Amino acid sequence: MGQNSVHGEGTRGNVPRARELGWDDDLHGAGEATGAETGAAGEAGSPDGTTRAERRRGAAGGDARSGSRRGGSRRLPKGAGKKGTGKKAGKRKALRWVAITLAVLILGTAGAGYLYYEHLNGNIRGGSRAGGNSGVKKAAPNALGDTPLNILMIGSDDRANEKNVALGGGKNDRDRKPLADVQMLLHISADRENASIVSVPRDTVVPIPECKDKDGTTYKATTNRPINESLQRGGPGCTLTTWENLTGVYIDHWMMVDFAGVVAMADEVGGVPVCVKTGVWDKSNAVVKGGSGLKLKEGTSEVQGEQALQWLRTRHAFGSDQNRAKAQHMYMNGMMKKLQSQNAWTDTGRLMGLADTATRALQVSDEIKSVKKLFDLSMQLKNVKLDRLTTATVPTVAYPQRPNEWLQLVPSSADKMWTMLRDDIAFDKNGDKAGAKPKPTASAKPTTPADAPGSFGVTIVNGTDGNGEAAVQGRARALAETLRAKGFTQAESSTEGGPRKDTVVVYPKGDGEQGKANAQSVAKALGLPDSAVRIDARAEGIKLIVGSDWREGTVYKRPTHTAGDLPEGADDKADCMDIYSVYKWDGKS
């Protein structure tokens, strides 16, 4: 089971900094952060019954359980949405906040809503958090003890049942393992004031690490396959491990839905507004076969059911995978606006139906496989305002070996975005106008103390040619001398090479916690962050691989970025989608 990032997950009483962040509705108007109708949620505190703000003031905390009582399995009677007290009032408080956070946690191909009722638990399917071992560790807490929250959202093209075959076609693919058609990383900042959703197009070639499937099958690592195949090589846990290996970002949880879930959710919410600049018909033509079948007139339309699925799967008419991700993000933003324009959070019966549909469509990592835990998770989003939610897609170019089919990441752009995520730098400029800086972090203390520096070997490898530049001559030798001067007397340079974008310190899987502690001591000696320490199943000892991000100097200097400083082409927010000329439709034929 993966490490849990949610403070006091499973209890309403451990939402971090609740009063300070406006999550206690007895102090702040519910919905104020998102424009929703005012409601109330339970008071959040710490394990000892106090919030951090109260502890700072020396005041005693109140009851943190309001709104978290169990509900029955039936819909509440008509009129239950009116003002009241006790259990019914507590349930309505939970329902309102769930409705507000519903659309933020929507996958590119579907949505998921969370209601605080345990009778929905049986709907939810689970799976292991990780399918392999990336060696990426969770970010150290900031000065207030909070950490970012990262959730990988996956849309599967599973065709294992009749509904999915009918919606997705491809009867011949019934027995094929599903691909990860859509992958988005939801990053919520440590202070819970901003969030970003980052997409990688499905046909992007990335390294996929060794993974093990739930049936025990082991899949060897590969470097020349598209990222959507990660789902076939160990399930959603392998997709999570692939993202961790790619980004260096620890991912707390995954959530996944399939075709049928998309249609069910779109029907339940009554349609999602999307926009095209001209009429569109994504159908087969003389040059390109296939197509989603999407057919919309110029302007804004509300898509639901199968048409919503067509919108999310359209690629040809939007011109590229990059633009498909942009359209998927438009759908997500449209879902949020749709729910906020309705009185969904005051209609208890409708919310119950929405929750039932969503939980049936949803599969999650095991450590959040309950409505109670999912509700606590959704509370982490409550303070994020719409203008602090950024959608972005990592820029790509054609993959040289198969330029008409696959893509590859633009290294400089991807590295910048991964660094911003690791350092918890906001993707938007609507927070600190002076520009965000990396949050202060508490020193990470390994549970196992490191051995004496001179008691273990360290091999230094020169990988400074990682971004197409020539390797820096003598780089490994220079850093070996630096380490020896710091007491690592067995540090030696290696003639081994191989390009590496980011500098890492790897240690053998078999060395366990002691190997990690020793590797962390090497990293600390050189000024490297803990995120640079990784497990490597093939390593025979501790190895420092110097990447192209550290071409000079003996102390590592982390790249610095400011809030909103995304690489060109990454911010993909659009009010209306352009249509590739071949797929334009006059709205008549």
Secondary structure, DSSP 8 states (H G I E B T S, - for coil): -----STTTTSGGG-TTTTTTT--TTTS-TTTTTT-----------TTS--HHHHHHT-------TT-----SS---TTTTSS--HHHHHHHHHHHHHHHHHGGG--TT------S-GGGGGG-EEE-S-SS---------BTTS---EEEEEEEE---SSHHHHHHH--GGGTTS---EEEEEEEEE-TTSS-EEEEE--TTBEEEE--EE-TTS-EE--EEEEEGGGGGGGTHHHHHHHHHHHHH-----EEEEE-HHHHHHHHHHHT-EEEEESSEEE----SSS------EE-SEEEEE-HHHHHHHHH--TTTTSHHHHHHHHHHHHHHHHHHHHHTTGGG-HHHHHHHHHHHHHH-EEEGGG-SHHHHHHHHHTTTT--GGGEEEEE--EEE-TTSTTT-EEE-HHHHHHHHHHHHTT--SSSSS-TT------B-----SS----GGGS-EEEEE-TTTTSS---TTHHHHHHHHHHHTT-TTEEE-S-----SS-EEEEEGGGHHHHHHHHHHHHHHHT--GGGEEEETT-SSEEEEE-TT--S-SS-------TT---TTTB---SSB---GGGEE-S--
